[in-house]
Amino acid sequence: MKTIIFFLVCGLIPVILYQSCSQNQKQPESAADILKSARDTVSISGTDITLNTYLWRDFMPISPPEGKPLRATISLQPVNSENLPAGIDATKIYIINDSEIWSVELKPFGELAEEAPLKKLERMAENGPKWGPGINVTVVVEIVDEQGKSYLLRAGEQPIHKTV
């Protein structure tokens, strides 16, 4: 019996000390916090770029009663130039709902050919989670430039709409 108590005490003391010490240390940021810290304007090749979004769930009569999954369209637009820099692309989207993150590769709209110089770049994402509608989320898009460098661009407080 004394042996069991000795092992319990010896085993609990390091755990208690570790927890009391770790409470004083700064906890690492979550992935959602890191993504939410992305900027709302990025500068690529001297052109400032912003992100516009439209997010929705389809509740039309032909949809299932609980609605279809989340869809998103994004548009990159130049701020201080007429055109976007050559060779950029929006490759991935992250949609953050509190601490939950949905991410997926972006794809072009339909079969439209994009010719340089681009005045805007549009992409879409489908089959997301069944969040909302009627809530706001943070959208972050990964952009890759002509040299392969990645940038994160954020649009905060984006509403999820409902189509009926």
Order of alpha helices (4+ residues) and beta strands (2+ residues): alpha-alpha-beta-beta-beta-beta-beta-beta-beta-beta-beta
